Amino acid sequence: MSQTTPHSSNDKDQAFEPIVVADIGGTNARFAVVTHYDSSTNQFIISHQSTYPSAEFPSFETAISRYLNELPIAKPTRACLAVAGPVKAQQVYLTNLGWQFNSQDIKQQFGFNELAVINDFAAFAYAAPYLDPKQNIEIKSGQAQAGANIAVMGPGTGFGAACLARDINGSAVMSCEAGHISLAAVTELDQQLLAALKQEIAHVSVEEVFSGRGLAHLYQAMAKVKGVPAERLSAAQISERAAECDICDATLNHFCDWIGSVAGDLSLTFGALGGVFIGGGILPRMAERLKSSQFTERFVTKGPMSQYAGQIPVTLVVQENIPLIGAAACLHERASTR
């Protein structure tokens, strides 16, 4: 048994019913059992972790069957799955894998009394109140308002965002498609880059710049604006060459600057006085560059709402197991409101 969060055996919540949790992505299918919630540390105890290459399985059913068959403890009767794909009613689609399933069918087939399936960024939002500040990186200081809304966002394969909406009556996660809103230009360089991007892309959304492919788009646009011939580089190649390539370096710097404006926009959209948490697969690898960028200045430059944005703290999340924590938090929050 492995434990990924600190706990005190005297303080564990003995009434906690274990939860099978999963993080299902295009590359890996990760499973675990959350065995306890420690109220003294606000941490979940994650055990029995297994990771399987998703491509090895023809369906989700075969992947979870393997995990449950190999589980050395009695099968829990609760489960929550975080998936990198859309969840519509009870239908789940993982387009990169060709997997699709009905959550009600999974519940019945595997004998779960309770099953939830949530988007991976919804899981990020559920996880936000349970994150360990000591394991993550402060990008912008602020004063989080207790019990206020929290926004989560991040560039990776695409651009994801969600909101944990909270009031005196409880909380709920709002999933959204913020990655597909139109990207706004703020500075003169933004405007020049946006004009260059529009020559190649009909609708320049946030995701067309703030994602893996988006970083490549931004590099092409930066080269065009600077009047320099551009190579066909991937996001990884742009990052690798930044030390000796001025256009690559400028691209990464502007990526960090401009995303500050996007994050500030989303903080206002969601009323995120409880804080903004940034994740995804790209920025955690660029933490020092992000900290030294114009992110904070652009986050708070919101005209009459600059003071409002100024009080919101922003955290770069590098802590592990976020989807698993969020999946556990989803069912834990539901149980606590019954």
Summary of the structure (lengths in Angstrom):
residues: 338
radius of gyration: 20.8
end to end distance: 30.5
largest distance: 64.7
contacts: 1120
relative contact order: 0.15
helix: 41%
strand: 25%
